[in-house]
Amino acid sequence: MKNSIGKSVHRLGLSLLLALPLTTLANDVEWIADKRGCKVANIFPQDGESISWNGPCKNNFAHGQGKLTWYMKGVERDVYEGNMERGWAEGKGKLTRKDGVYTGDWKNSLQHGKGRYEHEDGSWYEGAWADGHPHGHGQMRTPDGRIFSGTWHHGEFEDERAPSNQT
């Protein structure tokens, strides 16, 4: 049960937002620029990838409130709406993907703090996040309607309170 819950919760990810240790982010990050030359951190670059950023650009980096759209071969893939600092998602923001939406806190372009992820299949996780993973206390609803409340450690469910069939 532990691994299946962790896998269900860890469906998040955007090229910009994959769960890597922060030391890896600082050393291995590549940058992608929009047509204006405004740069954003790009952790896993892919051929055919492009972006647009409609917010302010400071010293050639996305900085401030705005909307960042990721494209793959010209087709919209993911949209981040929120705060950027020096090209990184920081503070409050919302990431919308084909399969779900994360709304909450960001640090170094990773989910970090409090947030909620809702998957298209009806499952969700709400609670504490660290370095892109559920980490700390939270609740999860599975696609079949069971609710789990407990503690997550780097995306893995550690502590189970009796599941309920609340929706």
Steps between C-alpha positions, in 0.01 A plus 500: 500500500781737593656506153173523307393806697838663450484433126147639478601817678821549304339555161616859503777621285582761245835531333546796729372319810636150529597367839877519524715593797554874514876456466442332165278789392761759573778315315326334206229743397477616142309809395234544235404842365179631347491715184583810707812332638350462848651186660345229720667204675469182291605192695430234234533661159333320210528544125212705364430678829421872519342745744315828520498727805259793524635650822785737572857421403779627728864463391382255230322269750126449560437699817165592660141390441404350168408200289763255374389265223707199393462364146619179338546536124266799505221325699411639843601253772506664845409839648641652819328813634664673791815656627845459347830616650815505285344239268378264773143439623493646854218575744139438397411345167279266303620234256244364252581185302290270282459255788462733798553826688731594788425818695723609784848599607818478290870523577771466233232386252396210720183454703608602850280607794124451491313396189233291332529280193180385326531226237255461212395156637349668811788423734671778690767571761492800731759581761869559548753484217880509494729497198222398259360214709219464753696522825349542846133485598236479231187333369447307182186387319547200273311466169262253670409754771707380797649776714839453667635736760850478634862570440694489174878479475647606163180393320453170684202449732639413846218524751146385434184604676205280415381576146146618461271495198422872520499691174 
